[in-house]
């Protein structure tokens, strides 16, 4: 691991490795592998019809991802990418693909239709669509003027 935190995951290299450009990799700070996958990148946008969450989860199957709603309108997205098994005879020159668990939680606004939330995954991007309730337009009641 380098002195500079890695956003690319666990790295194994040495200063004599011709493919290594990270001069600090030879001086590990700890044995704990870092995980860039701990917080996958995500976007949250609001349209007039819905709140849309897009989460980057490349290399993960939809069966390895959970989308749940907890009490109090909390959207929870979690999953795990398994670490690749290492063979004893293999010599790794670089490991940058991360593995591990991730968990993202968001409190949803009050104007959502909780029972109509949908999720889909395509090309390594999880999309969660949370429809919004129609805004209640204020009722205007005409009052007759007597006299």
Residue, then its C-alpha position, 0 to 999 in steps of 0.5 A: x500500500x502506498x503512503x498516499x491513499x489509494x482509490x484503486x484498491x490494494x496494490x502489490x508492487x516493488x520499486x524494481x517492477x518495471x510496470x510500477x509508477x508508484x514510488x511509495x508502493x514499496x513502503x506499506x503503512x499497514x496490511x489492511x487492503x484498501x477498498x475503492x469499492x467501499x463507496x461506489x460512485x453514485x448520482x442522485x437527481x430529481x426530475x419533476x416525476x421522480x428521484x433517480x439514483x445511479x450507482x456504479x457497480x461494475x463487475x457485480x451481478x444483480x444477485x449480489x446487490x440488495x436494494x431495500x427500504x427501511x423504516x423512516x424512508x431510508x433507501x439502502x443499497x448494499x452488495x459485495x464483490x468477492x476477492x479473486x482466488x489466488x493460486x500458489x503458483x501465480x505471481x501477481x504484478x499488480x492488483x488494482x481491482x477492489x473487492x469487498x462490501x459496500x453500503x450506501x444509505x439515503x433518507x428519502x424526501x416525504x414526497x415519494x411513492x414508497x410502494x412504486x420504487x423500481x431498480x434495474x441494472x445495466x452495463x454495471x450501473x444500478x438505477x433506482x427510480x423513486x417516483x414522486x407523489x403528485x403535488x397537491x394543488x391548493x384548493x381555491x374555494x370561491x365565497x359568495x358575497x351576500x348583500 
